Amino acid sequence: MNKKSLYTVLGVLCIAASVAMYMIGKNSSHLSELKDFWWMPLPLGAIALLLASRTK
């Protein structure tokens, strides 16, 4: 697995985790802190996708 595909998978996984955190936190009153911090994986996902687009 080269670096480009690794960074792409990591970026997509972070974005998917962010969406899942928001959806789970929205539907469950016991896990409402997930809705409060759904944005936390987004910076890592953005950095990983930027690195994936820059690597050869």
N, CA, C and O atoms as a GROMACS GRO file, in nm:
protein
  224
    1MET      N    1   0.086  -0.117   0.000
    1MET     CA    2   0.000   0.000   0.000
    1MET      C    3   0.090   0.124   0.000
    1MET      O    4   0.172   0.143   0.090
    2ASN      N    5   0.075   0.206  -0.100
    2ASN     CA    6   0.158   0.326  -0.107
    2ASN      C    7   0.099   0.438  -0.021
    2ASN      O    8  -0.012   0.425   0.033
    3LYS      N    9   0.173   0.547  -0.009
    3LYS     CA   10   0.132   0.654   0.080
    3LYS      C   11   0.004   0.723   0.034
    3LYS      O   12  -0.078   0.762   0.116
    4LYS      N   13  -0.012   0.737  -0.098
    4LYS     CA   14  -0.130   0.806  -0.149
    4LYS      C   15  -0.258   0.732  -0.111
    4LYS      O   16  -0.354   0.793  -0.065
    5SER      N   17  -0.259   0.602  -0.129
    5SER     CA   18  -0.380   0.526  -0.095
    5SER      C   19  -0.400   0.520   0.057
    5SER      O   20  -0.514   0.517   0.104
    6LEU      N   21  -0.292   0.517   0.132
    6LEU     CA   22  -0.303   0.516   0.277
    6LEU      C   23  -0.365   0.646   0.327
    6LEU      O   24  -0.454   0.644   0.412
    7TYR      N   25  -0.318   0.759   0.275
    7TYR     CA   26  -0.374   0.888   0.315
    7TYR      C   27  -0.518   0.904   0.268
    7TYR      O   28  -0.600   0.965   0.337
    8THR      N   29  -0.551   0.850   0.152
    8THR     CA   30  -0.688   0.857   0.103
    8THR      C   31  -0.782   0.777   0.192
    8THR      O   32  -0.890   0.824   0.227
    9VAL      N   33  -0.742   0.656   0.228
    9VAL     CA   34  -0.824   0.573   0.315
    9VAL      C   35  -0.841   0.638   0.452
    9VAL      O   36  -0.950   0.637   0.508
   10LEU      N   37  -0.733   0.694   0.504
   10LEU     CA   38  -0.741   0.761   0.634
   10LEU      C   39  -0.834   0.882   0.629
   10LEU      O   40  -0.912   0.904   0.722
   11GLY      N   41  -0.826   0.961   0.523
   11GLY     CA   42  -0.913   1.077   0.509
   11GLY      C   43  -1.059   1.041   0.498
   11GLY      O   44  -1.144   1.103   0.562
   12VAL      N   45  -1.090   0.940   0.418
   12VAL     CA   46  -1.228   0.896   0.402
   12VAL      C   47  -1.280   0.836   0.532
   12VAL      O   48  -1.396   0.856   0.568
   13LEU      N   49  -1.196   0.762   0.601
   13LEU     CA   50  -1.236   0.703   0.728
   13LEU      C   51  -1.266   0.811   0.833
   13LEU      O   52  -1.361   0.798   0.910
   14CYS      N   53  -1.188   0.917   0.836
   14CYS     CA   54  -1.213   1.026   0.930
   14CYS      C   55  -1.344   1.097   0.898
   14CYS      O   56  -1.419   1.132   0.989
   15ILE      N   57  -1.372   1.118   0.772
   15ILE     CA   58  -1.497   1.184   0.734
   15ILE      C   59  -1.616   1.094   0.767
   15ILE      O   60  -1.719   1.142   0.814
   16ALA      N   61  -1.602   0.964   0.741
   16ALA     CA   62  -1.709   0.870   0.774
   16ALA      C   63  -1.732   0.864   0.925
   16ALA      O   64  -1.846   0.855   0.970
   17ALA      N   65  -1.625   0.868   1.003
   17ALA     CA   66  -1.638   0.868   1.149
   17ALA      C   67  -1.709   0.993   1.198
   17ALA      O   68  -1.789   0.987   1.291
   18SER      N   69  -1.680   1.106   1.135
   18SER     CA   70  -1.744   1.230   1.173
   18SER      C   71  -1.894   1.225   1.147
   18SER      O   72  -1.974   1.267   1.231
   19VAL      N   73  -1.932   1.174   1.032
   19VAL     CA   74  -2.075   1.161   1.000
   19VAL      C   75  -2.142   1.062   1.095
   19VAL      O   76  -2.254   1.088   1.142
   20ALA      N   77  -2.077   0.952   1.124
   20ALA     CA   78  -2.134   0.853   1.215
   20ALA      C   79  -2.150   0.911   1.356
   20ALA      O   80  -2.252   0.886   1.421
   21MET      N   81  -2.052   0.987   1.402
   21MET     CA   82  -2.062   1.049   1.534
   21MET      C   83  -2.182   1.144   1.540
   21MET      O   84  -2.254   1.146   1.640
   22TYR      N   85  -2.203   1.221   1.436
   22TYR     CA   86  -2.315   1.315   1.434
   22TYR      C   87  -2.448   1.241   1.434
   22TYR      O   88  -2.539   1.278   1.509
   23MET      N   89  -2.460   1.139   1.351
   23MET     CA   90  -2.586   1.066   1.340
   23MET      C   91  -2.618   0.990   1.469
   23MET      O   92  -2.733   0.990   1.514
   24ILE      N   93  -2.519   0.927   1.528
   24ILE     CA   94  -2.542   0.853   1.653
   24ILE      C   95  -2.575   0.948   1.766
   24ILE      O   96  -2.664   0.922   1.847
   25GLY      N   97  -2.502   1.060   1.774
   25GLY     CA   98  -2.527   1.158   1.879
   25GLY      C   99  -2.661   1.228   1.866
   25GLY      O  100  -2.720   1.268   1.966
   26LYS      N  101  -2.709   1.241   1.744
   26LYS     CA  102  -2.838   1.306   1.721
   26LYS      C  103  -2.954   1.216   1.764
   26LYS      O  104  -3.056   1.265   1.811
   27ASN      N  105  -2.937   1.085   1.750
   27ASN     CA  106  -3.046   0.993   1.778
   27ASN      C  107  -3.047   0.940   1.921
   27ASN      O  108  -3.150   0.889   1.965
   28SER      N  109  -2.937   0.951   1.994
   28SER     CA  110  -2.931   0.893   2.127
   28SER      C  111  -2.909   1.002   2.232
   28SER      O  112  -2.817   1.083   2.220
   29SER      N  113  -2.993   1.003   2.333
   29SER     CA  114  -2.976   1.102   2.439
   29SER      C  115  -2.859   1.066   2.531
   29SER      O  116  -2.802   1.154   2.595
   30HIS      N  117  -2.824   0.939   2.538
   30HIS     CA  118  -2.713   0.897   2.622
   30HIS      C  119  -2.577   0.928   2.559
   30HIS      O  120  -2.477   0.938   2.630
   31LEU      N  121  -2.573   0.944   2.429
   31LEU     CA  122  -2.448   0.969   2.358
   31LEU      C  123  -2.448   1.107   2.292
   31LEU      O  124  -2.393   1.124   2.183
   32SER      N  125  -2.508   1.203   2.357
   32SER     CA  126  -2.521   1.336   2.298
   32SER      C  127  -2.386   1.407   2.284
   32SER      O  128  -2.374   1.500   2.205
   33GLU      N  129  -2.284   1.365   2.361
   33GLU     CA  130  -2.154   1.430   2.347
   33GLU      C  131  -2.089   1.397   2.214
   33GLU      O  132  -2.000   1.469   2.170
   34LEU      N  133  -2.133   1.290   2.149
   34LEU     CA  134  -2.084   1.263   2.014
   34LEU      C  135  -2.129   1.372   1.917
   34LEU      O  136  -2.054   1.411   1.828
   35LYS      N  137  -2.252   1.420   1.935
   35LYS     CA  138  -2.302   1.529   1.850
   35LYS      C  139  -2.226   1.658   1.878
   35LYS      O  140  -2.209   1.741   1.788
   36ASP      N  141  -2.182   1.678   2.002
   36ASP     CA  142  -2.108   1.798   2.036
   36ASP      C  143  -1.968   1.801   1.975
   36ASP      O  144  -1.916   1.908   1.943
   37PHE      N  145  -1.907   1.684   1.958
   37PHE     CA  146  -1.769   1.677   1.910
   37PHE      C  147  -1.757   1.605   1.776
   37PHE      O  148  -1.654   1.543   1.750
   38TRP      N  149  -1.859   1.612   1.692
   38TRP     CA  150  -1.856   1.543   1.563
   38TRP      C  151  -1.749   1.600   1.471
   38TRP      O  152  -1.704   1.530   1.380
   39TRP      N  153  -1.709   1.722   1.492
   39TRP     CA  154  -1.614   1.789   1.403
   39TRP      C  155  -1.469   1.752   1.432
   39TRP      O  156  -1.380   1.787   1.354
   40MET      N  157  -1.442   1.684   1.542
   40MET     CA  158  -1.303   1.655   1.581
   40MET      C  159  -1.223   1.575   1.477
   40MET      O  160  -1.106   1.609   1.457
   41PRO      N  161  -1.277   1.473   1.410
   41PRO     CA  162  -1.196   1.401   1.311
   41PRO      C  163  -1.179   1.476   1.179
   41PRO      O  164  -1.097   1.435   1.096
   42LEU      N  165  -1.253   1.583   1.157
   42LEU     CA  166  -1.247   1.653   1.028
   42LEU      C  167  -1.111   1.714   0.996
   42LEU      O  168  -1.066   1.702   0.882
   43PRO      N  169  -1.041   1.780   1.090
   43PRO     CA  170  -0.910   1.834   1.055
   43PRO      C  171  -0.809   1.726   1.015
   43PRO      O  172  -0.731   1.745   0.921
   44LEU      N  173  -0.811   1.613   1.084
   44LEU     CA  174  -0.722   1.504   1.047
   44LEU      C  175  -0.758   1.450   0.909
   44LEU      O  176  -0.668   1.419   0.830
   45GLY      N  177  -0.886   1.439   0.879
   45GLY     CA  178  -0.929   1.394   0.747
   45GLY      C  179  -0.889   1.491   0.638
   45GLY      O  180  -0.848   1.449   0.530
   46ALA      N  181  -0.901   1.621   0.665
   46ALA     CA  182  -0.862   1.720   0.566
   46ALA      C  183  -0.712   1.717   0.540
   46ALA      O  184  -0.668   1.726   0.426
   47ILE      N  185  -0.634   1.704   0.646
   47ILE     CA  186  -0.488   1.696   0.629
   47ILE      C  187  -0.450   1.571   0.552
   47ILE      O  188  -0.363   1.576   0.464
   48ALA      N  189  -0.514   1.459   0.584
   48ALA     CA  190  -0.481   1.333   0.515
   48ALA      C  191  -0.518   1.344   0.367
   48ALA      O  192  -0.442   1.297   0.282
   49LEU      N  193  -0.632   1.403   0.335
   49LEU     CA  194  -0.669   1.416   0.194
   49LEU      C  195  -0.578   1.513   0.120
   49LEU      O  196  -0.550   1.493   0.002
   50LEU      N  197  -0.533   1.618   0.188
   50LEU     CA  198  -0.436   1.709   0.126
   50LEU      C  199  -0.304   1.637   0.099
   50LEU      O  200  -0.244   1.656  -0.007
   51LEU      N  201  -0.260   1.556   0.193
   51LEU     CA  202  -0.136   1.480   0.172
   51LEU      C  203  -0.152   1.377   0.060
   51LEU      O  204  -0.058   1.351  -0.014
   52ALA      N  205  -0.270   1.321   0.048
   52ALA     CA  206  -0.295   1.223  -0.058
   52ALA      C  207  -0.291   1.289  -0.195
   52ALA      O  208  -0.246   1.229  -0.292
   53SER      N  209  -0.336   1.413  -0.202
   53SER     CA  210  -0.335   1.482  -0.331
   53SER      C  211  -0.195   1.534  -0.368
   53SER      O  212  -0.166   1.559  -0.484
   54ARG      N  213  -0.109   1.549  -0.267
   54ARG     CA  214   0.024   1.603  -0.293
   54ARG      C  215   0.130   1.495  -0.318
   54ARG      O  216   0.230   1.522  -0.384
   55THR      N  217   0.111   1.375  -0.268
   55THR     CA  218   0.212   1.271  -0.284
   55THR      C  219   0.208   1.215  -0.426
   55THR      O  220   0.104   1.210  -0.490
   56LYS      N  221   0.324   1.173  -0.471
   56LYS     CA  222   0.336   1.119  -0.608
   56LYS      C  223   0.314   0.971  -0.611
   56LYS      O  224   0.320   0.910  -0.718
   0.00000   0.00000   0.00000
